[in-house]
């Protein structure tokens, strides 16, 4: 809601799971991805790796988005191909 308020003209896509996130990436080529780490089917790490392995998958910044605070999680996100945590 806060991002929508700051950028009212932006187009937002929401995925229910990591596989859907990947399909939305392929179909829409977003400019940026906020990636939840805890998703069904494919988690955020797996979805990120799948996006990064696809054609043009290196282009959008992927930012990890999570409520969890686990030691080493930022490093794991970066190793999976995310740009920030």
C-alpha positions in Angstrom: 0.0 0.0 0.0 2.8 2.4 0.8 4.6 1.8 -2.5 1.3 2.2 -4.4 0.8 5.5 -2.6 4.2 6.7 -3.6 3.9 5.6 -7.2 0.2 5.8 -8.1 0.9 5.3 -11.8 3.0 2.2 -11.4 1.7 -1.2 -12.5 1.9 -3.8 -9.8 1.7 -7.6 -10.3 1.3 -10.0 -7.4 2.1 -13.7 -7.3 0.6 -16.2 -4.9 3.7 -18.5 -5.2 7.2 -18.6 -6.6 6.2 -20.5 -9.8 3.6 -17.8 -10.5 6.2 -15.1 -9.8 8.4 -16.7 -12.5 5.5 -16.8 -15.0 4.7 -13.2 -14.3 8.4 -12.3 -14.9 8.4 -14.1 -18.3 5.1 -12.6 -19.4 5.6 -9.0 -18.3 9.3 -8.3 -17.8 8.9 -6.0 -14.8 11.4 -3.2 -14.0 11.8 -4.4 -10.4 10.9 -7.4 -8.3 10.1 -7.5 -4.6 10.6 -11.1 -3.8 9.0 -12.7 -0.7 11.3 -15.4 0.6 8.6 -17.6 2.1 6.3 -18.7 -0.7 4.7 -22.1 -1.6 5.7 -24.1 -4.7 9.0 -22.3 -5.3 10.4 -20.2 -2.4 11.9 -16.8 -3.1 15.4 -18.2 -3.5 14.3 -20.8 -6.0 12.2 -18.3 -7.9 15.1 -15.9 -8.1 17.5 -18.5 -9.4 14.9 -19.5 -12.0 14.5 -15.9 -13.1 18.3 -15.3 -13.2 18.8 -18.4 -15.4 16.2 -17.3 -18.0 16.9 -15.0 -20.9 16.9 -11.3 -19.7 16.8 -12.6 -16.1 19.8 -10.6 -15.2 18.1 -7.3 -15.9 15.6 -6.5 -13.2 16.8 -5.8 -9.6 15.3 -8.3 -7.2 14.9 -7.2 -3.6 14.3 -9.7 -0.9 11.2 -8.9 1.1 10.6 -10.9 4.3 9.4 -10.5 7.9 11.9 -13.1 9.1 15.2 -12.2 10.7 17.6 -15.1 10.3 21.4 -14.9 10.7 23.1 -15.2 7.3 19.9 -14.5 5.4 21.2 -11.5 3.5 24.2 -13.4 2.3 21.9 -16.3 1.2 19.7 -13.8 -0.7 22.7 -12.3 -2.5 24.1 -15.8 -3.3 20.8 -16.7 -4.9 21.0 -13.7 -7.2 19.1 -11.0 -5.4 20.4 -7.5 -5.5 19.5 -6.5 -1.9 17.7 -7.6 1.2 
